Amino acid sequence: MLSSSQFSDNDGEGVPHSDGDRNTKKVRFKESVAEEDISMAVDTEPQQIISWKDKLLGNHVDGPISDRLMTPEGNDNDFVLLDGDVNTSIIDGIPAIEFSDRIKEIFFKEMELTVIVKLLGRNIGYNTLYNRILFLWKPVHSICLMDIANGYFLVKFQDTGDYNKALSQGPWTVYGQYLTVQRWSRYFNPLQPYPSVVLTWIRLPNLPGHLYKRKIIEAIGGLIGKVVKLDTQTDNQIRGRYARLAVYINLDKPLISQVLIDGLIQRVEYEALPTVCFECGKYGHVKEMCTSAVLN
């Protein structure tokens, strides 16, 4: 049987964040394991919007949030369209437009230090997310946040080190849920309900003590997904109730609930993944809503 644990061990875990001088409402969420209320700040100030160009290029992001709330139009005087850069046509009665490879390369170049983030299992407001990622990532240089469709956000960095830290030092959790972080790709589809591959913490409860060796635990974790790192206390052989490690898992496939180690069954627990079906083993729905159970 799959086991999904609700824990939020992470960088900045359990440390309250400051909302600064924002006006906030408090919405109380009950965490099933911790059995304590968690306050979630909900945006109340009206959101203006920065231009697409200024957001992606990181312009005007040092001021307060109200200064980043922007109008749709931006200053594109330094963006020049040459002959052949834009081609329009009618295809099967539908107006069509195509951009040249030169223009596409400019688009993609501007997105080089951009990541896509999404909070699994819960919606989050723009201002709240902005404050949380500043608290978790502590970027050296300014970042720019843009909300897009379906709960996804774009984060544009100015510094390569800040960009790599966000990608490599997870898993990140906000309000007990994973904040998924992935590189921006031209093939990204915001209509996808959640990213296919996410970095998550797993536990191997009651792992025999003689197996608490880094290379051994990494080999076991490799049966579940690509191992990124071990929990510090696991690596130092301090925590013995379970081994804890961060691995990449594919949410489109059934989660592995157990493995065999020298012929003995070893359970696998997944932290902060509450919406897991115990019928088919997949993330994103519960047993009562499982189509596999209906078919069977």
KASULRA-V13093 format. One record per pair of residues at least 4 apart in sequence whose ideal C-beta (glycine too) atoms are under 7 Angstrom apart, sorted by the first residue. I is the first residue (numbers start at 1). GAP is how many residues later the second one is. Records with the same first field share a line. If there is no record, write none. Layout:
BEGIN
I: GAP + GAP
END
This chain:
BEGIN
1: 256 + 277
2: 253 + 255 + 274 + 276 + 279
3: 254 + 264 + 266
4: 266 + 269 + 270 + 272
5: 28 + 198 + 264 + 265 + 266
6: 25 + 26 + 27 + 170 + 266 + 268
7: 26 + 264 + 265
8: 5 + 165 + 168 + 264
9: 4 + 192
10: 161 + 162 + 163
11: 125 + 158
12: 123 + 124
17: 114 + 115 + 118
19: 5 + 22 + 112
22: 23 + 105
23: 21 + 22
24: 17 + 18 + 20
25: 17 + 19
26: 13
27: 13 + 15
28: 9 + 11
29: 8 + 9 + 11 + 146
30: 7
31: 4 + 5 + 7 + 145
38: 137 + 138
40: 88 + 135
41: 87
42: 83
43: 4 + 82 + 83 + 84 + 85
45: 21
47: 22 + 79
48: 21 + 22
49: 20 + 21 + 22 + 23
50: 4 + 5 + 10 + 18 + 20
51: 4 + 19 + 20 + 22 + 23
52: 4 + 22
53: 4 + 21 + 23
54: 5 + 6 + 16 + 20
55: 89 + 91 + 101
56: 54 + 55 + 100
57: 53
58: 84 + 86 + 98 + 100
60: 7 + 8
61: 7 + 81 + 82 + 83
62: 80
63: 4 + 5
65: 4 + 62 + 65
81: 4 + 5
84: 16
85: 14 + 15 + 17 + 18
86: 11 + 13
87: 11
88: 8 + 9
89: 7
90: 4 + 5 + 6
91: 5
99: 4 + 5
101: 4
102: 4
103: 4
104: 4
105: 4
106: 4
107: 4
108: 78
111: 73
113: 43 + 44 + 47 + 50
114: 40 + 41 + 42 + 70
115: 40 + 48 + 51 + 52 + 66 + 67 + 68 + 69
116: 36 + 38 + 66 + 68 + 72
117: 36 + 38 + 62 + 63 + 64
118: 33 + 34 + 62 + 76 + 77
119: 5 + 32 + 55 + 58 + 60
120: 57 + 58 + 60 + 74
121: 56 + 153 + 154
122: 53 + 55
123: 28
124: 4 + 5 + 50
125: 4
126: 4 + 19 + 21
127: 4
128: 4
129: 4 + 16 + 24
130: 4 + 15
131: 4
132: 4 + 42
133: 4 + 22
136: 36
137: 25 + 28 + 29
139: 4 + 18 + 20 + 23
140: 19 + 21 + 22
141: 17 + 18 + 21
142: 16
143: 12 + 13 + 14 + 19
144: 12
145: 8 + 10
146: 7 + 8
147: 6
148: 4 + 5 + 6 + 42
149: 41
150: 40 + 41
152: 38
154: 30
157: 5 + 6
159: 4
160: 4
161: 4
162: 4
163: 4
164: 4
165: 4
166: 15
167: 14 + 16
170: 11 + 29
171: 7 + 28 + 29 + 30 + 75
172: 7 + 9
173: 4 + 5 + 6 + 99
174: 5
176: 96
177: 95
178: 20 + 22 + 94
180: 15 + 18
182: 13
184: 4
193: 91
194: 57 + 90
196: 54 + 55 + 56
197: 51 + 53
198: 51 + 53
199: 29 + 47 + 49
200: 47 + 49 + 70 + 71 + 73
201: 43 + 45 + 70
202: 22 + 43 + 45 + 66 + 67 + 68
203: 39 + 40 + 41 + 66 + 68
204: 16 + 38 + 39 + 62 + 64
205: 36 + 37 + 62 + 64
207: 4 + 5 + 35 + 36 + 59
209: 31
211: 5 + 6
212: 5 + 25 + 31
213: 4
214: 4 + 16 + 21
215: 4
216: 4
217: 4 + 13 + 17 + 26 + 28
218: 4 + 9
220: 39 + 41
221: 6 + 24 + 26
222: 5
223: 33 + 36
224: 23 + 25 + 32 + 44
225: 22 + 23 + 24
226: 21 + 22
227: 18 + 20
228: 18 + 19 + 20
229: 16 + 17
230: 4 + 5 + 15
231: 4 + 13 + 14
232: 4
233: 5 + 6
234: 5 + 9 + 10 + 11
249: 6
251: 32 + 33
254: 26 + 27 + 28
255: 15 + 21 + 26 + 28
256: 12
257: 11 + 24
258: 7 + 8 + 9 + 10
259: 7 + 9
260: 4 + 5
261: 5
270: 6
273: 10
275: 8 + 9 + 10 + 11
276: 7
277: 4 + 5 + 8 + 9 + 10 + 13
278: 9
279: 8 + 11 + 13 + 14
280: 10 + 12
285: 4 + 5
287: 6
291: 4
292: 4
END
